Structure formats: structure tokens, C-alpha cells
């Protein structure tokens, strides 16, 4: 991670730590939707966004399934697809955890940093 990206991630972390509850107090919705995501800020000309799908959603984050592992603490620009396939407004999420599955994919826990 470059120093600029690392500093930005730490700044977002310090900002969100101020209001974060130590316990998850909101319910999650089991909902499968297509997700497009890319590292934030963009540091290389990656031709296409990465594709995943949601396992569950909540007002403060989501869990997605992906073919790629993402480093804990990384910031991602995330776009959810609506039921009709249209893109919603992008937002920034932070990777809170990433766990491999038996089939070689990964479950990634994301925490909302910005509102859509």
C-alpha cells in the first residue's frame, strides 16, 4: 500500500472510530445483489471493476462474496446494482475482515465509510 493510500485509510479509520459502536446493533437483510467494486483511491488503470455479490446488507455495511481476497483496512469504491440492473450511486467501504471459503472464493465484510 502506498503511503498516500495508507494515510487516507488511517484518516477514514480515525473518523469512523468516533461513532462506531463496539457491538453490532442493527439487523442485517439477507439479500443477494450484484456488486461492482474497485480499490479507492484508484492508483492504477485497472480496465474493469471487480465483481461480487452480496450475502447480507445493513445500513452500516455488507458482506460480499468475491473471487479475490481484499486486505483488511483497504478502502473500496462500491456500486450496488438494483433489481433492474441499474447502478446505484457509489460509496466507499472499508474491508473489516476477509475469510476464504472451501470453494476458493472469499467472504468479505465491509463497513460503510460514506453514504450513497
C-alpha positions as CSV (number, residue, x, y, z in Angstrom):
1,X,0.0,0.0,0.0
2,X,1.4,3.4,-0.9
3,X,1.9,6.0,1.9
4,X,-0.8,8.2,0.5
5,X,-3.4,5.4,0.4
6,X,-2.3,4.2,3.8
7,X,-2.6,7.7,5.3
8,X,-6.1,8.1,3.7
9,X,-7.2,4.7,5.1
10,X,-6.0,5.8,8.6
11,X,-7.8,9.1,8.3
12,X,-11.0,7.3,7.4
13,X,-10.4,4.9,10.3
14,X,-9.9,7.7,12.8
15,X,-13.1,9.4,11.5
16,X,-15.3,6.3,11.8
17,X,-13.9,5.2,15.1
18,X,-15.5,8.2,16.7
19,X,-19.1,6.9,16.1
20,X,-18.6,3.1,15.9
21,X,-20.4,1.0,18.5
22,X,-18.4,-1.9,19.9
23,X,-21.4,-4.2,19.2
24,X,-23.4,-4.7,16.0
25,X,-26.8,-3.2,17.0
26,X,-28.6,-3.3,13.7
27,X,-30.2,-6.1,11.8
28,X,-28.9,-7.5,8.5
29,X,-31.1,-8.2,5.5
30,X,-30.3,-11.4,3.6
31,X,-30.2,-10.0,0.1
32,X,-28.3,-11.1,-3.0
33,X,-27.3,-8.3,-5.3
34,X,-24.5,-7.8,-7.8
35,X,-21.7,-5.6,-6.6
36,X,-19.0,-3.8,-8.6
37,X,-16.0,-2.6,-6.6
38,X,-12.5,-1.2,-7.1
39,X,-9.7,-0.1,-4.8
40,X,-10.1,3.5,-3.6
41,X,-8.4,5.8,-4.4
42,X,-7.7,4.5,-7.8
43,X,-3.9,4.0,-8.1
44,X,-3.7,2.1,-11.4
45,X,-5.6,1.9,-14.7
46,X,-7.5,-1.3,-13.9
47,X,-9.6,-2.0,-17.0
48,X,-12.8,-3.4,-15.3
49,X,-14.2,-3.3,-11.8
50,X,-14.2,-6.4,-9.7
51,X,-17.5,-8.2,-9.5
52,X,-19.0,-9.8,-6.4
53,X,-22.4,-10.4,-4.8
54,X,-23.9,-9.5,-1.5
55,X,-24.8,-12.1,1.2
56,X,-26.4,-9.6,3.5
57,X,-26.8,-5.8,3.8
58,X,-27.2,-3.4,6.7
59,X,-27.2,0.4,7.0
60,X,-23.6,0.4,8.1
61,X,-22.1,-2.3,5.7
62,X,-22.5,-5.6,4.0
63,X,-20.9,-9.0,3.4
64,X,-19.9,-9.8,-0.2
65,X,-18.7,-12.9,-1.9
66,X,-15.8,-12.5,-4.4
67,X,-13.2,-14.4,-6.3
68,X,-10.4,-12.2,-4.9
69,X,-9.2,-11.6,-1.3
70,X,-9.0,-8.0,-0.2
71,X,-6.7,-6.8,2.5
72,X,-8.2,-5.8,5.8
73,X,-8.3,-2.0,6.1
74,X,-8.4,-1.4,2.3
75,X,-10.9,1.1,1.0
76,X,-13.2,0.1,-1.9
77,X,-15.4,2.2,-4.1
78,X,-18.6,0.1,-4.2
79,X,-21.5,0.2,-6.6
80,X,-24.6,-1.9,-6.0
81,X,-26.8,-3.0,-8.9
82,X,-30.6,-2.5,-8.4
83,X,-33.0,-5.3,-9.2
84,X,-33.5,-3.9,-12.7
85,X,-29.7,-3.9,-13.3
86,X,-29.2,-0.1,-13.0
87,X,-26.2,1.1,-11.0
88,X,-26.9,2.9,-7.7
89,X,-24.7,5.8,-6.5
90,X,-21.2,4.7,-5.5
91,X,-20.0,4.8,-1.9
92,X,-16.8,4.0,-0.1
93,X,-16.5,1.0,2.2
94,X,-13.6,-0.4,4.3
95,X,-12.7,-4.1,4.4
96,X,-13.2,-5.2,8.1
97,X,-12.5,-8.9,7.5
98,X,-11.9,-11.4,4.7
99,X,-12.3,-15.1,5.0
100,X,-11.6,-17.9,2.5
101,X,-14.3,-20.4,1.7
102,X,-13.9,-24.1,0.8
103,X,-14.6,-23.4,-2.9
104,X,-11.7,-20.9,-3.2
105,X,-13.8,-17.8,-3.0
106,X,-13.8,-15.2,-0.2
107,X,-16.4,-13.7,2.1
108,X,-15.5,-10.0,2.7
109,X,-17.0,-7.9,5.5
110,X,-17.4,-4.2,4.5
111,X,-18.1,-1.2,6.7
112,X,-19.7,1.9,5.2
113,X,-17.4,4.9,5.3
114,X,-19.5,7.3,3.1
115,X,-23.2,7.5,2.4
116,X,-24.5,6.7,-1.1
